[in-house]
Amino acid sequence: MASLKFLIFLFISSLSLHASMAEIICEDLPKDVCAFSIASSGKRCVLETAAEKDGDVEHQCRTSEAVVERMADYIESDECVAACGVNRNSIGISSDSLLDQQFTAKLCAPACYQNCPNVIDLYFNLAAGEGMY
């Protein structure tokens, strides 16, 4: 009987612990950490432009359709952003920067390649999607 009570206690504790843990929802992220973040759903967050009613343009964080296979609930560190030469103010997800030799040199440098799997995964998948390796 004591064993059953203990199991019930553990089960209820795990539920309350899960409920107290914060989920990452792209639309709730501030603009300065949106790019290179991964929502709890496993989808990448992307910074997009949105036109306001008064004609002004504003940046908003949105959930993309790009799914990350082995990561979720992740916000890229400032150290990785700097080491990999990426920009948190990037609008959308684009492989254009892969054509820049200085950018690819930073991406392939040990400080980025060995320590920042989120950024590497993103650009590897972008390159593969466009037939580049």
Secondary structure, 3 states (H helix, E strand, C coil): CHHHHHHHHHHHHHHHHHHHCCCCCHHHCCHHHHCCEECCCCEEEEEEEEECCCCCEEEEEEEEEEECCCCCCEECCHHHHHHHCCCCCCECCCCHHHHCHHHHHHHHCHHHHCCCHHHHHHHHHHHHHCCCC
